[in-house]
Amino acid sequence: MARRNQAGLFDIRNIIGGLLLAYGVILLLMGLFGDQARDKTGDINANLWAGIALLVVGGVMVVWAVTRPVLVPEDQLEQDSEDG
């Protein structure tokens, strides 16, 4: 049986999840401490709710990437290294 390697940090789920988490933190902080222009959003703190949603989706992406990593077969790695 061929040995398999994980894709690691370059898995697109880690990159997208990390960006969503970063923007989620920024929006959450703006929703809590920033100027709350509720008259423009129908008396809803849009930054707060958008930040929470981004944190949840980003967290799901990162957990998904950790629990179900992409496995690359060893023979594929050898073939790619031989090709250049």
LOSE-644951 format. One record per residue (C-alpha): chain; x, y, z. Coordinates in nm, 2 decimals, padded with zeros to 4 digits, always signed. Each point is the difference from the previous one (the first is absolute). Example, Ala and Ser with C-alpha at 12.3 -4.5 7.8 and 13.67 -1.06 7.14 Angstrom:
residues 2
<r 'A' <+01.23 -00.45 +00.78>>,
<r 'A' <+00.14 +00.34 -00.07>>,
This chain:
residues 84
<r 'A' <+00.00 +00.00 +00.00>>,
<r 'A' <+00.13 +00.34 -00.09>>,
<r 'A' <+00.09 +00.25 +00.27>>,
<r 'A' <-00.21 +00.32 -00.01>>,
<r 'A' <+00.09 +00.36 +00.09>>,
<r 'A' <-00.23 +00.28 +00.11>>,
<r 'A' <-00.04 +00.32 -00.20>>,
<r 'A' <+00.06 +00.21 +00.32>>,
<r 'A' <-00.01 +00.38 +00.01>>,
<r 'A' <-00.05 +00.03 -00.37>>,
<r 'A' <-00.35 -00.16 +00.02>>,
<r 'A' <-00.24 +00.26 -00.13>>,
<r 'A' <-00.23 -00.06 +00.29>>,
<r 'A' <+00.26 +00.13 +00.24>>,
<r 'A' <+00.06 +00.31 -00.20>>,
<r 'A' <-00.37 +00.08 -00.05>>,
<r 'A' <-00.08 -00.09 +00.36>>,
<r 'A' <+00.29 +00.22 +00.13>>,
<r 'A' <-00.11 +00.30 -00.20>>,
<r 'A' <-00.37 -00.04 +00.11>>,
<r 'A' <+00.12 -00.02 +00.36>>,
<r 'A' <+00.21 +00.31 -00.03>>,
<r 'A' <-00.28 +00.20 -00.16>>,
<r 'A' <-00.24 -00.14 +00.25>>,
<r 'A' <+00.21 +00.13 +00.29>>,
<r 'A' <+00.02 +00.34 -00.16>>,
<r 'A' <-00.37 +00.03 -00.06>>,
<r 'A' <-00.08 -00.14 +00.35>>,
<r 'A' <+00.22 +00.27 +00.16>>,
<r 'A' <-00.15 +00.27 -00.22>>,
<r 'A' <-00.34 -00.12 +00.10>>,
<r 'A' <+00.08 +00.01 +00.37>>,
<r 'A' <+00.21 +00.31 +00.02>>,
<r 'A' <-00.04 +00.19 -00.33>>,
<r 'A' <-00.25 +00.26 -00.11>>,
<r 'A' <-00.33 -00.18 -00.01>>,
<r 'A' <-00.20 +00.17 -00.28>>,
<r 'A' <-00.32 -00.19 +00.07>>,
<r 'A' <-00.22 +00.25 -00.17>>,
<r 'A' <+00.14 -00.12 -00.34>>,
<r 'A' <-00.06 -00.37 +00.08>>,
<r 'A' <-00.34 -00.01 +00.14>>,
<r 'A' <+00.11 +00.01 +00.37>>,
<r 'A' <+00.22 -00.31 -00.05>>,
<r 'A' <+00.37 -00.01 +00.08>>,
<r 'A' <+00.11 -00.14 -00.34>>,
<r 'A' <+00.37 -00.01 +00.08>>,
<r 'A' <-00.06 -00.21 +00.31>>,
<r 'A' <-00.21 -00.25 -00.17>>,
<r 'A' <+00.21 -00.02 -00.31>>,
<r 'A' <+00.31 -00.05 +00.22>>,
<r 'A' <-00.16 -00.28 +00.19>>,
<r 'A' <-00.11 -00.17 -00.32>>,
<r 'A' <+00.35 +00.03 -00.15>>,
<r 'A' <+00.15 -00.14 +00.32>>,
<r 'A' <-00.23 -00.30 -00.01>>,
<r 'A' <+00.06 -00.07 -00.37>>,
<r 'A' <+00.38 +00.05 +00.03>>,
<r 'A' <+00.01 -00.23 +00.30>>,
<r 'A' <-00.19 -00.27 -00.18>>,
<r 'A' <+00.24 +00.03 -00.30>>,
<r 'A' <+00.31 -00.04 +00.23>>,
<r 'A' <-00.16 -00.29 +00.20>>,
<r 'A' <-00.09 -00.17 -00.33>>,
<r 'A' <+00.36 +00.03 -00.13>>,
<r 'A' <+00.14 -00.13 +00.33>>,
<r 'A' <-00.24 -00.30 +00.03>>,
<r 'A' <+00.00 -00.10 -00.37>>,
<r 'A' <+00.34 +00.08 -00.14>>,
<r 'A' <+00.08 -00.03 -00.37>>,
<r 'A' <+00.22 -00.30 -00.05>>,
<r 'A' <+00.25 -00.01 -00.28>>,
<r 'A' <+00.13 -00.35 -00.10>>,
<r 'A' <+00.37 -00.06 +00.01>>,
<r 'A' <+00.02 -00.13 -00.36>>,
<r 'A' <-00.16 +00.33 -00.12>>,
<r 'A' <+00.27 +00.20 +00.18>>,
<r 'A' <+00.27 -00.21 -00.15>>,
<r 'A' <-00.15 +00.04 -00.35>>,
<r 'A' <-00.02 +00.38 +00.05>>,
<r 'A' <+00.36 +00.02 +00.11>>,
<r 'A' <+00.11 -00.20 -00.30>>,
<r 'A' <-00.19 +00.22 -00.24>>,
<r 'A' <+00.18 +00.31 +00.11>>,
